[in-house]
Amino acid sequence: MSLSIETFRSSEVSKRFGFYYDEAMTHPIAVERNGAARVVMLPAGEYERLARLDHIALAPEELSDDAFNAIANAQPVPESYDANKLLD
């Protein structure tokens, strides 16, 4: 799925910042400089929501040897055995 964001030149945004600020409260606004979108303006609540989703899932072969070995050799804490009894 392709996401289309309205893009405006930074010079235009700086001249009419209040207008674009209000626009960004309803939909993301990309700010372009030297022909490329450099930043996106969006409501702080939406940024916070996206930041909470920000994580990287790795395939096992992408892990470092140390990280893979740490996971492979991890031992469960004793409390986890008690929790398993709740599932029986």
CYANA upper distance limits for C-alpha pairs under 8 A (distance plus 0.5 A):
  5 ILE  CA     28 PRO  CA      6.89
  5 ILE  CA     29 ILE  CA      6.76
  5 ILE  CA     30 ALA  CA      6.86
  6 GLU  CA     28 PRO  CA      7.87
  6 GLU  CA     29 ILE  CA      6.05
  6 GLU  CA     30 ALA  CA      6.55
  7 THR  CA     29 ILE  CA      6.58
  7 THR  CA     30 ALA  CA      5.03
  7 THR  CA     31 VAL  CA      6.27
  7 THR  CA     32 GLU  CA      6.90
  7 THR  CA     37 ALA  CA      7.59
  8 PHE  CA     12 GLU  CA      7.25
  8 PHE  CA     13 VAL  CA      7.27
  8 PHE  CA     29 ILE  CA      7.95
  8 PHE  CA     30 ALA  CA      6.81
  8 PHE  CA     31 VAL  CA      5.71
  8 PHE  CA     32 GLU  CA      6.23
  9 ARG  CA     13 VAL  CA      6.89
  9 ARG  CA     31 VAL  CA      6.27
  9 ARG  CA     32 GLU  CA      5.17
  9 ARG  CA     33 ARG  CA      6.62
 10 SER  CA     14 SER  CA      6.54
 10 SER  CA     31 VAL  CA      6.00
 10 SER  CA     32 GLU  CA      6.04
 10 SER  CA     33 ARG  CA      6.24
 11 SER  CA     15 LYS  CA      6.83
 12 GLU  CA     16 ARG  CA      6.77
 13 VAL  CA     17 PHE  CA      5.58
 13 VAL  CA     20 TYR  CA      6.83
 13 VAL  CA     31 VAL  CA      7.86
 16 ARG  CA     20 TYR  CA      7.03
 17 PHE  CA     21 TYR  CA      6.37
 18 GLY  CA     22 ASP  CA      6.78
 19 PHE  CA     23 GLU  CA      6.77
 20 TYR  CA     24 ALA  CA      6.48
 20 TYR  CA     29 ILE  CA      8.05
 21 TYR  CA     25 MET  CA      7.11
 21 TYR  CA     41 MET  CA      8.15
 22 ASP  CA     26 THR  CA      7.77
 23 GLU  CA     27 HIS  CA      6.90
 23 GLU  CA     28 PRO  CA      8.31
 23 GLU  CA     29 ILE  CA      7.90
 24 ALA  CA     28 PRO  CA      5.62
 24 ALA  CA     29 ILE  CA      6.04
 24 ALA  CA     41 MET  CA      6.20
 24 ALA  CA     42 LEU  CA      5.52
 24 ALA  CA     43 PRO  CA      6.99
 25 MET  CA     42 LEU  CA      6.62
 25 MET  CA     43 PRO  CA      5.67
 26 THR  CA     42 LEU  CA      8.47
 26 THR  CA     43 PRO  CA      8.33
 27 HIS  CA     42 LEU  CA      7.17
 28 PRO  CA     40 VAL  CA      6.92
 28 PRO  CA     41 MET  CA      6.11
 28 PRO  CA     42 LEU  CA      5.30
 28 PRO  CA     43 PRO  CA      8.42
 29 ILE  CA     40 VAL  CA      5.95
 29 ILE  CA     41 MET  CA      5.57
 29 ILE  CA     42 LEU  CA      7.20
 30 ALA  CA     37 ALA  CA      6.36
 30 ALA  CA     38 ARG  CA      7.82
 30 ALA  CA     39 VAL  CA      6.33
 30 ALA  CA     40 VAL  CA      4.79
 30 ALA  CA     41 MET  CA      6.81
 31 VAL  CA     37 ALA  CA      5.90
 31 VAL  CA     38 ARG  CA      6.51
 31 VAL  CA     39 VAL  CA      5.87
 31 VAL  CA     40 VAL  CA      6.49
 31 VAL  CA     41 MET  CA      8.04
 32 GLU  CA     36 ALA  CA      5.60
 32 GLU  CA     37 ALA  CA      4.51
 32 GLU  CA     38 ARG  CA      6.17
 32 GLU  CA     39 VAL  CA      7.82
 33 ARG  CA     37 ALA  CA      6.83
 33 ARG  CA     38 ARG  CA      6.93
 42 LEU  CA     46 GLU  CA      7.20
 42 LEU  CA     47 TYR  CA      7.33
 43 PRO  CA     47 TYR  CA      6.98
 44 ALA  CA     48 GLU  CA      6.66
 45 GLY  CA     49 ARG  CA      6.70
 46 GLU  CA     50 LEU  CA      6.69
 47 TYR  CA     51 ALA  CA      6.54
 48 GLU  CA     52 ARG  CA      6.79
 49 ARG  CA     53 LEU  CA      7.19
 50 LEU  CA     54 ASP  CA      6.85
 58 LEU  CA     62 GLU  CA      6.41
 58 LEU  CA     63 LEU  CA      7.38
 59 ALA  CA     63 LEU  CA      7.61
 60 PRO  CA     68 PHE  CA      7.57
 63 LEU  CA     67 ALA  CA      6.50
 63 LEU  CA     68 PHE  CA      6.32
 64 SER  CA     68 PHE  CA      6.62
 65 ASP  CA     69 ASN  CA      6.51
 66 ASP  CA     70 ALA  CA      6.56
 67 ALA  CA     71 ILE  CA      6.79
 68 PHE  CA     72 ALA  CA      6.55
 69 ASN  CA     73 ASN  CA      6.42
 70 ALA  CA     74 ALA  CA      6.43
 76 PRO  CA     80 SER  CA      6.93
 77 VAL  CA     81 TYR  CA      8.21
 78 PRO  CA     82 ASP  CA      7.75
 79 GLU  CA     83 ALA  CA      6.99
 80 SER  CA     84 ASN  CA      6.86
 81 TYR  CA     85 LYS  CA      7.29
 82 ASP  CA     86 LEU  CA      7.67
 83 ALA  CA     87 LEU  CA      7.74
 84 ASN  CA     88 ASP  CA      7.50
